[in-house]
Amino acid sequence: MPRSVNAVASRARRKKILKRVKGQFGRRKNVWTVAKNAYEKGAQYSYRDRRTKKRNFRALWIQRINAGARLHGMSYSVFMGKLHEKNINLSRKVLADLAMNHPEAFKAIVDAVK
């Protein structure tokens, strides 16, 4: 009995990976083993960094809120503590946007918690 290999599926699998590494530099874009390794490593990085991005943005929002609060003579921790006491439920993302782009609205919030 002749040897049977599913070349169609094998080629499709390789083409799928090579299509995904299409913009890479050097052999990473056209040599199968190098491209496969590059793709797998990139997938690991993207999985990890989808979680890291959330941490980085939260840290950025906290810095912006802190800077805005200190302009009105209050630290970040005191400001957030007073927000929770007054049951003002605004996310850090929204507060950071207000502190940067709408300082008068942020001042109104600071005055409300003082």
Biopython code that builds the backbone (N, CA, C, O; Angstrom):
import numpy as np
from Bio.PDB.StructureBuilder import StructureBuilder

atoms = [
    (1, "MET", "N", (0.847, -1.175, 0.000)),
    (1, "MET", "CA", (0.000, 0.000, 0.000)),
    (1, "MET", "C", (0.897, 1.245, 0.000)),
    (1, "MET", "O", (1.852, 1.319, 0.773)),
    (2, "PRO", "N", (0.596, 2.218, -0.859)),
    (2, "PRO", "CA", (1.441, 3.417, -0.923)),
    (2, "PRO", "C", (1.276, 4.289, 0.323)),
    (2, "PRO", "O", (0.247, 4.272, 0.999)),
    (3, "ARG", "N", (2.328, 5.044, 0.590)),
    (3, "ARG", "CA", (2.315, 5.937, 1.749)),
    (3, "ARG", "C", (1.365, 7.099, 1.463)),
    (3, "ARG", "O", (1.381, 7.678, 0.377)),
    (4, "SER", "N", (0.547, 7.425, 2.448)),
    (4, "SER", "CA", (-0.418, 8.504, 2.269)),
    (4, "SER", "C", (-0.131, 9.615, 3.273)),
    (4, "SER", "O", (-0.126, 9.389, 4.483)),
    (5, "VAL", "N", (0.104, 10.799, 2.761)),
    (5, "VAL", "CA", (0.279, 11.962, 3.643)),
    (5, "VAL", "C", (-0.714, 13.027, 3.219)),
    (5, "VAL", "O", (-0.990, 13.190, 2.031)),
    (6, "ASN", "N", (-1.233, 13.730, 4.161)),
    (6, "ASN", "CA", (-2.216, 14.755, 3.849)),
    (6, "ASN", "C", (-1.480, 16.063, 3.564)),
    (6, "ASN", "O", (-1.430, 16.959, 4.407)),
    (7, "ALA", "N", (-0.912, 16.158, 2.363)),
    (7, "ALA", "CA", (-0.104, 17.324, 1.995)),
    (7, "ALA", "C", (-0.940, 18.594, 1.945)),
    (7, "ALA", "O", (-0.436, 19.680, 2.231)),
    (8, "VAL", "N", (-2.198, 18.468, 1.588)),
    (8, "VAL", "CA", (-3.058, 19.648, 1.489)),
    (8, "VAL", "C", (-3.198, 20.318, 2.860)),
    (8, "VAL", "O", (-3.061, 21.535, 2.980)),
    (9, "ALA", "N", (-3.468, 19.527, 3.870)),
    (9, "ALA", "CA", (-3.622, 20.079, 5.215)),
    (9, "ALA", "C", (-2.300, 20.615, 5.748)),
    (9, "ALA", "O", (-2.270, 21.659, 6.400)),
    (10, "SER", "N", (-1.200, 19.900, 5.471)),
    (10, "SER", "CA", (0.116, 20.352, 5.947)),
    (10, "SER", "C", (0.470, 21.695, 5.338)),
    (10, "SER", "O", (0.924, 22.602, 6.036)),
    (11, "ARG", "N", (0.261, 21.821, 4.026)),
    (11, "ARG", "CA", (0.575, 23.070, 3.349)),
    (11, "ARG", "C", (-0.313, 24.201, 3.859)),
    (11, "ARG", "O", (0.152, 25.326, 4.040)),
    (12, "ALA", "N", (-1.588, 23.901, 4.088)),
    (12, "ALA", "CA", (-2.514, 24.925, 4.587)),
    (12, "ALA", "C", (-2.082, 25.419, 5.967)),
    (12, "ALA", "O", (-2.151, 26.610, 6.271)),
    (13, "ARG", "N", (-1.635, 24.470, 6.794)),
    (13, "ARG", "CA", (-1.181, 24.834, 8.135)),
    (13, "ARG", "C", (0.039, 25.763, 8.056)),
    (13, "ARG", "O", (0.122, 26.755, 8.780)),
    (14, "ARG", "N", (0.980, 25.426, 7.169)),
    (14, "ARG", "CA", (2.172, 26.255, 7.009)),
    (14, "ARG", "C", (1.828, 27.614, 6.421)),
    (14, "ARG", "O", (2.356, 28.639, 6.852)),
    (15, "LYS", "N", (0.945, 27.615, 5.440)),
    (15, "LYS", "CA", (0.564, 28.889, 4.815)),
    (15, "LYS", "C", (-0.112, 29.817, 5.817)),
    (15, "LYS", "O", (0.070, 31.033, 5.767)),
    (16, "LYS", "N", (-0.888, 29.242, 6.721)),
    (16, "LYS", "CA", (-1.585, 30.047, 7.726)),
    (16, "LYS", "C", (-0.582, 30.784, 8.616)),
    (16, "LYS", "O", (-0.745, 31.970, 8.903)),
    (17, "ILE", "N", (0.466, 30.059, 9.051)),
    (17, "ILE", "CA", (1.488, 30.680, 9.900)),
    (17, "ILE", "C", (2.280, 31.710, 9.100)),
    (17, "ILE", "O", (2.525, 32.815, 9.583)),
    (18, "LEU", "N", (2.685, 31.352, 7.873)),
    (18, "LEU", "CA", (3.482, 32.268, 7.053)),
    (18, "LEU", "C", (2.699, 33.539, 6.726)),
    (18, "LEU", "O", (3.284, 34.614, 6.595)),
    (19, "LYS", "N", (1.386, 33.417, 6.595)),
    (19, "LYS", "CA", (0.569, 34.602, 6.338)),
    (19, "LYS", "C", (0.570, 35.516, 7.557)),
    (19, "LYS", "O", (0.546, 36.738, 7.414)),
    (20, "ARG", "N", (0.596, 34.939, 8.751)),
    (20, "ARG", "CA", (0.538, 35.743, 9.972)),
    (20, "ARG", "C", (1.852, 36.442, 10.301)),
    (20, "ARG", "O", (1.857, 37.423, 11.043)),
    (21, "VAL", "N", (2.988, 35.942, 9.748)),
    (21, "VAL", "CA", (4.271, 36.588, 10.020)),
    (21, "VAL", "C", (4.724, 37.408, 8.811)),
    (21, "VAL", "O", (5.914, 37.673, 8.642)),
    (22, "LYS", "N", (3.776, 37.801, 7.984)),
    (22, "LYS", "CA", (4.111, 38.414, 6.712)),
    (22, "LYS", "C", (4.904, 39.715, 6.825)),
    (22, "LYS", "O", (5.639, 40.011, 5.883)),
    (23, "GLY", "N", (4.830, 40.481, 7.836)),
    (23, "GLY", "CA", (5.561, 41.744, 7.869)),
    (23, "GLY", "C", (6.913, 41.673, 8.546)),
    (23, "GLY", "O", (7.572, 42.698, 8.720)),
    (24, "GLN", "N", (7.340, 40.476, 8.934)),
    (24, "GLN", "CA", (8.557, 40.335, 9.727)),
    (24, "GLN", "C", (9.808, 40.542, 8.869)),
    (24, "GLN", "O", (9.733, 40.577, 7.641)),
    (25, "PHE", "N", (10.964, 40.679, 9.540)),
    (25, "PHE", "CA", (12.239, 40.970, 8.888)),
    (25, "PHE", "C", (13.039, 39.689, 8.683)),
    (25, "PHE", "O", (13.050, 38.801, 9.535)),
    (26, "GLY", "N", (13.706, 39.613, 7.541)),
    (26, "GLY", "CA", (14.641, 38.514, 7.291)),
    (26, "GLY", "C", (13.951, 37.170, 7.131)),
    (26, "GLY", "O", (12.876, 37.076, 6.537)),
    (27, "ARG", "N", (14.587, 36.122, 7.671)),
    (27, "ARG", "CA", (14.072, 34.767, 7.490)),
    (27, "ARG", "C", (12.806, 34.507, 8.280)),
    (27, "ARG", "O", (12.141, 33.493, 8.068)),
    (28, "ARG", "N", (12.462, 35.413, 9.194)),
    (28, "ARG", "CA", (11.258, 35.205, 10.002)),
    (28, "ARG", "C", (9.994, 35.212, 9.142)),
    (28, "ARG", "O", (8.954, 34.710, 9.569)),
    (29, "LYS", "N", (10.075, 35.775, 7.936)),
    (29, "LYS", "CA", (8.876, 35.868, 7.114)),
    (29, "LYS", "C", (8.720, 34.754, 6.090)),
    (29, "LYS", "O", (7.624, 34.564, 5.562)),
    (30, "ASN", "N", (9.814, 33.991, 5.785)),
    (30, "ASN", "CA", (9.681, 33.023, 4.701)),
    (30, "ASN", "C", (10.274, 31.646, 4.964)),
    (30, "ASN", "O", (10.061, 30.732, 4.167)),
    (31, "VAL", "N", (11.017, 31.468, 6.066)),
    (31, "VAL", "CA", (11.551, 30.147, 6.385)),
    (31, "VAL", "C", (10.642, 29.527, 7.438)),
    (31, "VAL", "O", (10.426, 30.111, 8.499)),
    (32, "TRP", "N", (10.117, 28.359, 7.148)),
    (32, "TRP", "CA", (9.049, 27.777, 7.957)),
    (32, "TRP", "C", (9.400, 27.663, 9.434)),
    (32, "TRP", "O", (8.633, 28.115, 10.284)),
    (33, "THR", "N", (10.574, 27.051, 9.761)),
    (33, "THR", "CA", (10.873, 26.813, 11.172)),
    (33, "THR", "C", (11.104, 28.125, 11.920)),
    (33, "THR", "O", (10.677, 28.274, 13.065)),
    (34, "VAL", "N", (11.781, 29.073, 11.271)),
    (34, "VAL", "CA", (12.034, 30.366, 11.909)),
    (34, "VAL", "C", (10.721, 31.123, 12.072)),
    (34, "VAL", "O", (10.472, 31.731, 13.113)),
    (35, "ALA", "N", (9.887, 31.082, 11.042)),
    (35, "ALA", "CA", (8.599, 31.784, 11.088)),
    (35, "ALA", "C", (7.691, 31.199, 12.167)),
    (35, "ALA", "O", (6.998, 31.933, 12.871)),
    (36, "LYS", "N", (7.701, 29.864, 12.293)),
    (36, "LYS", "CA", (6.862, 29.212, 13.300)),
    (36, "LYS", "C", (7.290, 29.634, 14.702)),
    (36, "LYS", "O", (6.449, 29.932, 15.550)),
    (37, "ASN", "N", (8.616, 29.658, 14.946)),
    (37, "ASN", "CA", (9.115, 30.092, 16.253)),
    (37, "ASN", "C", (8.767, 31.551, 16.518)),
    (37, "ASN", "O", (8.370, 31.909, 17.627)),
    (38, "ALA", "N", (8.918, 32.396, 15.492)),
    (38, "ALA", "CA", (8.620, 33.821, 15.650)),
    (38, "ALA", "C", (7.143, 34.020, 15.964)),
    (38, "ALA", "O", (6.783, 34.840, 16.809)),
    (39, "TYR", "N", (6.296, 33.265, 15.278)),
    (39, "TYR", "CA", (4.851, 33.384, 15.507)),
    (39, "TYR", "C", (4.477, 32.960, 16.923)),
    (39, "TYR", "O", (3.717, 33.645, 17.607)),
    (40, "GLU", "N", (5.017, 31.825, 17.352)),
    (40, "GLU", "CA", (4.682, 31.322, 18.690)),
    (40, "GLU", "C", (5.175, 32.271, 19.779)),
    (40, "GLU", "O", (4.471, 32.502, 20.763)),
    (41, "LYS", "N", (6.379, 32.823, 19.613)),
    (41, "LYS", "CA", (6.911, 33.754, 20.600)),
    (41, "LYS", "C", (6.074, 35.034, 20.620)),
    (41, "LYS", "O", (5.798, 35.588, 21.684)),
    (42, "GLY", "N", (5.675, 35.496, 19.436)),
    (42, "GLY", "CA", (4.838, 36.686, 19.359)),
    (42, "GLY", "C", (3.486, 36.477, 20.018)),
    (42, "GLY", "O", (2.944, 37.386, 20.647)),
    (43, "ALA", "N", (2.946, 35.276, 19.871)),
    (43, "ALA", "CA", (1.656, 34.970, 20.496)),
    (43, "ALA", "C", (1.788, 34.964, 22.016)),
    (43, "ALA", "O", (0.885, 35.411, 22.723)),
    (44, "GLN", "N", (2.920, 34.455, 22.519)),
    (44, "GLN", "CA", (3.166, 34.477, 23.973)),
    (44, "GLN", "C", (3.240, 35.912, 24.484)),
    (44, "GLN", "O", (2.651, 36.250, 25.511)),
    (45, "TYR", "N", (3.973, 36.750, 23.751)),
    (45, "TYR", "CA", (4.115, 38.148, 24.158)),
    (45, "TYR", "C", (2.768, 38.858, 24.144)),
    (45, "TYR", "O", (2.449, 39.612, 25.064)),
    (46, "SER", "N", (1.976, 38.617, 23.096)),
    (46, "SER", "CA", (0.703, 39.333, 23.001)),
    (46, "SER", "C", (-0.254, 38.889, 24.099)),
    (46, "SER", "O", (-1.010, 39.705, 24.626)),
    (47, "TYR", "N", (-0.232, 37.600, 24.453)),
    (47, "TYR", "CA", (-1.074, 37.106, 25.545)),
    (47, "TYR", "C", (-0.662, 37.772, 26.857)),
    (47, "TYR", "O", (-1.505, 38.250, 27.616)),
    (48, "ARG", "N", (0.649, 37.794, 27.111)),
    (48, "ARG", "CA", (1.151, 38.388, 28.355)),
    (48, "ARG", "C", (0.843, 39.887, 28.404)),
    (48, "ARG", "O", (0.412, 40.406, 29.434)),
    (49, "ASP", "N", (1.068, 40.575, 27.279)),
    (49, "ASP", "CA", (0.974, 42.032, 27.295)),
    (49, "ASP", "C", (-0.456, 42.545, 27.237)),
    (49, "ASP", "O", (-0.698, 43.719, 27.514)),
    (50, "ARG", "N", (-1.403, 41.692, 26.885)),
    (50, "ARG", "CA", (-2.805, 42.121, 27.015)),
    (50, "ARG", "C", (-3.139, 42.332, 28.481)),
    (50, "ARG", "O", (-3.964, 43.183, 28.810)),
    (51, "ARG", "N", (-2.512, 41.570, 29.364)),
    (51, "ARG", "CA", (-2.737, 41.754, 30.793)),
    (51, "ARG", "C", (-1.880, 42.901, 31.340)),
    (51, "ARG", "O", (-2.331, 43.667, 32.191)),
    (52, "THR", "N", (-0.639, 43.015, 30.844)),
    (52, "THR", "CA", (0.255, 44.078, 31.298)),
    (52, "THR", "C", (-0.306, 45.455, 30.934)),
    (52, "THR", "O", (-0.145, 46.416, 31.686)),
    (53, "LYS", "N", (-0.962, 45.541, 29.783)),
    (53, "LYS", "CA", (-1.515, 46.817, 29.330)),
    (53, "LYS", "C", (-2.530, 47.365, 30.333)),
    (53, "LYS", "O", (-2.584, 48.573, 30.567)),
    (54, "LYS", "N", (-3.320, 46.492, 30.916)),
    (54, "LYS", "CA", (-4.317, 46.914, 31.903)),
    (54, "LYS", "C", (-3.634, 47.527, 33.125)),
    (54, "LYS", "O", (-4.091, 48.540, 33.655)),
    (55, "ARG", "N", (-2.523, 46.898, 33.574)),
    (55, "ARG", "CA", (-1.767, 47.423, 34.712)),
    (55, "ARG", "C", (-1.174, 48.786, 34.388)),
    (55, "ARG", "O", (-1.240, 49.715, 35.193)),
    (56, "ASN", "N", (-0.592, 48.892, 33.191)),
    (56, "ASN", "CA", (0.066, 50.141, 32.810)),
    (56, "ASN", "C", (-0.925, 51.291, 32.740)),
    (56, "ASN", "O", (-0.625, 52.401, 33.180)),
    (57, "PHE", "N", (-2.113, 51.029, 32.185)),
    (57, "PHE", "CA", (-3.095, 52.099, 32.081)),
    (57, "PHE", "C", (-3.614, 52.508, 33.451)),
    (57, "PHE", "O", (-3.822, 53.695, 33.700)),
    (58, "ARG", "N", (-3.824, 51.556, 34.336)),
    (58, "ARG", "CA", (-4.277, 51.906, 35.682)),
    (58, "ARG", "C", (-3.234, 52.783, 36.379)),
    (58, "ARG", "O", (-3.587, 53.755, 37.048)),
    (59, "ALA", "N", (-1.953, 52.442, 36.225)),
    (59, "ALA", "CA", (-0.881, 53.250, 36.827)),
    (59, "ALA", "C", (-0.872, 54.662, 36.237)),
    (59, "ALA", "O", (-0.670, 55.637, 36.961)),
    (60, "LEU", "N", (-1.090, 54.770, 34.930)),
    (60, "LEU", "CA", (-1.126, 56.079, 34.281)),
    (60, "LEU", "C", (-2.297, 56.912, 34.795)),
    (60, "LEU", "O", (-2.146, 58.103, 35.067)),
    (61, "TRP", "N", (-3.469, 56.278, 34.926)),
    (61, "TRP", "CA", (-4.639, 57.005, 35.429)),
    (61, "TRP", "C", (-4.388, 57.505, 36.842)),
    (61, "TRP", "O", (-4.758, 58.631, 37.174)),
    (62, "ILE", "N", (-3.761, 56.678, 37.684)),
    (62, "ILE", "CA", (-3.485, 57.071, 39.061)),
    (62, "ILE", "C", (-2.535, 58.271, 39.089)),
    (62, "ILE", "O", (-2.723, 59.189, 39.887)),
    (63, "GLN", "N", (-1.519, 58.271, 38.226)),
    (63, "GLN", "CA", (-0.589, 59.402, 38.175)),
    (63, "GLN", "C", (-1.303, 60.680, 37.769)),
    (63, "GLN", "O", (-1.042, 61.748, 38.323)),
    (64, "ARG", "N", (-2.195, 60.571, 36.814)),
    (64, "ARG", "CA", (-2.916, 61.762, 36.349)),
    (64, "ARG", "C", (-3.874, 62.292, 37.406)),
    (64, "ARG", "O", (-3.989, 63.504, 37.591)),
    (65, "ILE", "N", (-4.559, 61.396, 38.097)),
    (65, "ILE", "CA", (-5.469, 61.816, 39.169)),
    (65, "ILE", "C", (-4.662, 62.467, 40.286)),
    (65, "ILE", "O", (-5.074, 63.489, 40.834)),
    (66, "ASN", "N", (-3.529, 61.887, 40.623)),
    (66, "ASN", "CA", (-2.674, 62.425, 41.676)),
    (66, "ASN", "C", (-2.211, 63.832, 41.319)),
    (66, "ASN", "O", (-2.238, 64.729, 42.162)),
    (67, "ALA", "N", (-1.790, 64.028, 40.080)),
    (67, "ALA", "CA", (-1.332, 65.358, 39.646)),
    (67, "ALA", "C", (-2.478, 66.360, 39.729)),
    (67, "ALA", "O", (-2.291, 67.487, 40.187)),
    (68, "GLY", "N", (-3.673, 65.945, 39.281)),
    (68, "GLY", "CA", (-4.819, 66.845, 39.338)),
    (68, "GLY", "C", (-5.238, 67.154, 40.759)),
    (68, "GLY", "O", (-5.602, 68.290, 41.062)),
    (69, "ALA", "N", (-5.192, 66.165, 41.633)),
    (69, "ALA", "CA", (-5.596, 66.372, 43.025)),
    (69, "ALA", "C", (-4.603, 67.281, 43.747)),
    (69, "ALA", "O", (-5.003, 68.121, 44.553)),
    (70, "ARG", "N", (-3.311, 67.117, 43.462)),
    (70, "ARG", "CA", (-2.298, 67.930, 44.130)),
    (70, "ARG", "C", (-2.386, 69.397, 43.727)),
    (70, "ARG", "O", (-1.968, 70.266, 44.492)),
    (71, "LEU", "N", (-2.920, 69.691, 42.541)),
    (71, "LEU", "CA", (-3.144, 71.085, 42.155)),
    (71, "LEU", "C", (-4.156, 71.756, 43.076)),
    (71, "LEU", "O", (-4.166, 72.979, 43.220)),
    (72, "HIS", "N", (-5.006, 70.945, 43.696)),
    (72, "HIS", "CA", (-6.032, 71.464, 44.602)),
    (72, "HIS", "C", (-5.706, 71.144, 46.063)),
    (72, "HIS", "O", (-6.593, 71.156, 46.917)),
    (73, "GLY", "N", (-4.432, 70.857, 46.348)),
    (73, "GLY", "CA", (-3.977, 70.676, 47.716)),
    (73, "GLY", "C", (-4.411, 69.378, 48.380)),
    (73, "GLY", "O", (-4.701, 69.354, 49.576)),
    (74, "MET", "N", (-4.455, 68.309, 47.611)),
    (74, "MET", "CA", (-4.883, 67.021, 48.169)),
    (74, "MET", "C", (-4.068, 65.920, 47.511)),
    (74, "MET", "O", (-3.760, 66.001, 46.322)),
    (75, "SER", "N", (-3.716, 64.890, 48.276)),
    (75, "SER", "CA", (-2.984, 63.776, 47.677)),
    (75, "SER", "C", (-3.973, 62.787, 47.065)),
    (75, "SER", "O", (-5.178, 62.850, 47.307)),
    (76, "TYR", "N", (-3.427, 61.874, 46.266)),
    (76, "TYR", "CA", (-4.271, 60.883, 45.599)),
    (76, "TYR", "C", (-5.022, 60.024, 46.609)),
    (76, "TYR", "O", (-6.226, 59.804, 46.472)),
    (77, "SER", "N", (-4.304, 59.535, 47.631)),
    (77, "SER", "CA", (-4.939, 58.602, 48.569)),
    (77, "SER", "C", (-6.041, 59.287, 49.366)),
    (77, "SER", "O", (-7.096, 58.700, 49.607)),
    (78, "VAL", "N", (-5.797, 60.527, 49.775)),
    (78, "VAL", "CA", (-6.828, 61.268, 50.517)),
    (78, "VAL", "C", (-8.034, 61.520, 49.614)),
    (78, "VAL", "O", (-9.182, 61.354, 50.026)),
    (79, "PHE", "N", (-7.752, 61.923, 48.375)),
    (79, "PHE", "CA", (-8.828, 62.205, 47.414)),
    (79, "PHE", "C", (-9.694, 60.971, 47.173)),
    (79, "PHE", "O", (-10.922, 61.056, 47.202)),
    (80, "MET", "N", (-9.054, 59.825, 46.936)),
    (80, "MET", "CA", (-9.817, 58.605, 46.666)),
    (80, "MET", "C", (-10.579, 58.145, 47.906)),
    (80, "MET", "O", (-11.700, 57.646, 47.804)),
    (81, "GLY", "N", (-9.960, 58.316, 49.081)),
    (81, "GLY", "CA", (-10.650, 57.959, 50.317)),
    (81, "GLY", "C", (-11.909, 58.777, 50.516)),
    (81, "GLY", "O", (-12.948, 58.243, 50.905)),
    (82, "LYS", "N", (-11.820, 60.073, 50.253)),
    (82, "LYS", "CA", (-12.992, 60.944, 50.411)),
    (82, "LYS", "C", (-14.050, 60.657, 49.350)),
    (82, "LYS", "O", (-15.247, 60.773, 49.613)),
    (83, "LEU", "N", (-13.604, 60.283, 48.149)),
    (83, "LEU", "CA", (-14.575, 59.898, 47.106)),
    (83, "LEU", "C", (-15.406, 58.707, 47.571)),
    (83, "LEU", "O", (-16.625, 58.687, 47.401)),
    (84, "HIS", "N", (-14.741, 57.719, 48.158)),
    (84, "HIS", "CA", (-15.454, 56.523, 48.618)),
    (84, "HIS", "C", (-16.367, 56.841, 49.796)),
    (84, "HIS", "O", (-17.454, 56.276, 49.913)),
    (85, "GLU", "N", (-15.924, 57.750, 50.672)),
    (85, "GLU", "CA", (-16.779, 58.154, 51.801)),
    (85, "GLU", "C", (-18.072, 58.791, 51.317)),
    (85, "GLU", "O", (-19.147, 58.536, 51.860)),
    (86, "LYS", "N", (-17.951, 59.627, 50.284)),
    (86, "LYS", "CA", (-19.122, 60.350, 49.767)),
    (86, "LYS", "C", (-19.929, 59.510, 48.774)),
    (86, "LYS", "O", (-20.920, 59.989, 48.223)),
    (87, "ASN", "N", (-19.511, 58.260, 48.543)),
    (87, "ASN", "CA", (-20.183, 57.360, 47.590)),
    (87, "ASN", "C", (-20.276, 57.954, 46.186)),
    (87, "ASN", "O", (-21.307, 57.845, 45.522)),
    (88, "ILE", "N", (-19.193, 58.580, 45.744)),
    (88, "ILE", "CA", (-19.100, 59.061, 44.363)),
    (88, "ILE", "C", (-18.397, 57.966, 43.572)),
    (88, "ILE", "O", (-17.195, 57.752, 43.729)),
    (89, "ASN", "N", (-19.140, 57.282, 42.734)),
    (89, "ASN", "CA", (-18.601, 56.130, 42.000)),
    (89, "ASN", "C", (-18.178, 56.544, 40.601)),
    (89, "ASN", "O", (-18.948, 56.431, 39.647)),
    (90, "LEU", "N", (-16.947, 57.024, 40.487)),
    (90, "LEU", "CA", (-16.363, 57.336, 39.187)),
    (90, "LEU", "C", (-15.107, 56.489, 39.034)),
    (90, "LEU", "O", (-14.313, 56.363, 39.967)),
    (91, "SER", "N", (-14.938, 55.916, 37.866)),
    (91, "SER", "CA", (-13.756, 55.063, 37.652)),
    (91, "SER", "C", (-12.506, 55.932, 37.540)),
    (91, "SER", "O", (-12.585, 57.129, 37.266)),
    (92, "ARG", "N", (-11.364, 55.308, 37.756)),
    (92, "ARG", "CA", (-10.100, 56.022, 37.637)),
    (92, "ARG", "C", (-9.896, 56.513, 36.211)),
    (92, "ARG", "O", (-9.305, 57.571, 35.997)),
    (93, "LYS", "N", (-10.379, 55.758, 35.245)),
    (93, "LYS", "CA", (-10.258, 56.153, 33.843)),
    (93, "LYS", "C", (-10.975, 57.478, 33.603)),
    (93, "LYS", "O", (-10.428, 58.378, 32.966)),
    (94, "VAL", "N", (-12.194, 57.595, 34.111)),
    (94, "VAL", "CA", (-12.988, 58.809, 33.935)),
    (94, "VAL", "C", (-12.358, 59.967, 34.705)),
    (94, "VAL", "O", (-12.254, 61.077, 34.183)),
    (95, "LEU", "N", (-11.936, 59.713, 35.946)),
    (95, "LEU", "CA", (-11.315, 60.765, 36.753)),
    (95, "LEU", "C", (-10.042, 61.289, 36.087)),
    (95, "LEU", "O", (-9.795, 62.495, 36.081)),
    (96, "ALA", "N", (-9.243, 60.393, 35.533)),
    (96, "ALA", "CA", (-8.009, 60.812, 34.865)),
    (96, "ALA", "C", (-8.318, 61.662, 33.646)),
    (96, "ALA", "O", (-7.625, 62.644, 33.381)),
    (97, "ASP", "N", (-9.354, 61.293, 32.902)),
    (97, "ASP", "CA", (-9.747, 62.074, 31.728)),
    (97, "ASP", "C", (-10.217, 63.464, 32.145)),
    (97, "ASP", "O", (-9.874, 64.458, 31.506)),
    (98, "LEU", "N", (-10.997, 63.529, 33.210)),
    (98, "LEU", "CA", (-11.459, 64.825, 33.703)),
    (98, "LEU", "C", (-10.285, 65.675, 34.178)),
    (98, "LEU", "O", (-10.233, 66.872, 33.896)),
    (99, "ALA", "N", (-9.344, 65.066, 34.894)),
    (99, "ALA", "CA", (-8.195, 65.801, 35.417)),
    (99, "ALA", "C", (-7.356, 66.386, 34.292)),
    (99, "ALA", "O", (-6.817, 67.485, 34.423)),
    (100, "MET", "N", (-7.241, 65.651, 33.176)),
    (100, "MET", "CA", (-6.416, 66.128, 32.065)),
    (100, "MET", "C", (-7.153, 67.089, 31.154)),
    (100, "MET", "O", (-6.634, 68.158, 30.832)),
    (101, "ASN", "N", (-8.354, 66.726, 30.734)),
    (101, "ASN", "CA", (-9.024, 67.448, 29.652)),
    (101, "ASN", "C", (-10.105, 68.415, 30.120)),
    (101, "ASN", "O", (-10.487, 69.317, 29.375)),
    (102, "HIS", "N", (-10.603, 68.241, 31.342)),
    (102, "HIS", "CA", (-11.668, 69.108, 31.856)),
    (102, "HIS", "C", (-11.354, 69.507, 33.298)),
    (102, "HIS", "O", (-12.015, 69.042, 34.227)),
    (103, "PRO", "N", (-10.343, 70.369, 33.491)),
    (103, "PRO", "CA", (-9.918, 70.682, 34.860)),
    (103, "PRO", "C", (-11.006, 71.343, 35.702)),
    (103, "PRO", "O", (-11.025, 71.171, 36.921)),
    (104, "GLU", "N", (-11.912, 72.096, 35.073)),
    (104, "GLU", "CA", (-12.980, 72.744, 35.849)),
    (104, "GLU", "C", (-13.954, 71.704, 36.403)),
    (104, "GLU", "O", (-14.450, 71.852, 37.520)),
    (105, "ALA", "N", (-14.228, 70.664, 35.635)),
    (105, "ALA", "CA", (-15.098, 69.591, 36.122)),
    (105, "ALA", "C", (-14.398, 68.811, 37.241)),
    (105, "ALA", "O", (-15.030, 68.422, 38.223)),
    (106, "PHE", "N", (-13.100, 68.588, 37.084)),
    (106, "PHE", "CA", (-12.349, 67.878, 38.129)),
    (106, "PHE", "C", (-12.323, 68.709, 39.401)),
    (106, "PHE", "O", (-12.430, 68.169, 40.501)),
    (107, "LYS", "N", (-12.181, 70.035, 39.252)),
    (107, "LYS", "CA", (-12.193, 70.929, 40.436)),
    (107, "LYS", "C", (-13.531, 70.838, 41.165)),
    (107, "LYS", "O", (-13.581, 70.875, 42.394)),
    (108, "ALA", "N", (-14.619, 70.717, 40.393)),
    (108, "ALA", "CA", (-15.944, 70.590, 41.010)),
    (108, "ALA", "C", (-16.036, 69.301, 41.833)),
    (108, "ALA", "O", (-16.647, 69.288, 42.901)),
    (109, "ILE", "N", (-15.430, 68.221, 41.336)),
    (109, "ILE", "CA", (-15.436, 66.963, 42.085)),
    (109, "ILE", "C", (-14.605, 67.100, 43.353)),
    (109, "ILE", "O", (-14.997, 66.623, 44.418)),
    (110, "VAL", "N", (-13.445, 67.758, 43.231)),
    (110, "VAL", "CA", (-12.579, 67.949, 44.406)),
    (110, "VAL", "C", (-13.323, 68.783, 45.458)),
    (110, "VAL", "O", (-13.283, 68.474, 46.649)),
    (111, "ASP", "N", (-14.004, 69.846, 45.000)),
    (111, "ASP", "CA", (-14.762, 70.681, 45.938)),
    (111, "ASP", "C", (-15.900, 69.899, 46.587)),
    (111, "ASP", "O", (-16.235, 70.138, 47.747)),
    (112, "ALA", "N", (-16.492, 68.970, 45.849)),
    (112, "ALA", "CA", (-17.605, 68.170, 46.385)),
    (112, "ALA", "C", (-17.133, 67.229, 47.501)),
    (112, "ALA", "O", (-17.892, 66.935, 48.425)),
    (113, "VAL", "N", (-15.884, 66.758, 47.418)),
    (113, "VAL", "CA", (-15.420, 65.822, 48.444)),
    (113, "VAL", "C", (-14.741, 66.512, 49.620)),
    (113, "VAL", "O", (-14.560, 65.898, 50.671)),
    (114, "LYS", "N", (-14.357, 67.791, 49.461)),
    (114, "LYS", "CA", (-13.675, 68.502, 50.556)),
    (114, "LYS", "C", (-14.603, 68.756, 51.722)),
    (114, "LYS", "O", (-14.190, 69.342, 52.723)),
]
sb = StructureBuilder()
sb.init_structure("model")
sb.init_model(0)
sb.init_chain("A")
sb.init_seg("    ")
for serial, (resi, resn, name, xyz) in enumerate(atoms, 1):
    if name == "N":
        sb.init_residue(resn, " ", resi, " ")
    sb.init_atom(name, np.array(xyz, "f"), 0.0, 1.0, " ", f" {name:<3s}", serial, name[0])
structure = sb.get_structure()
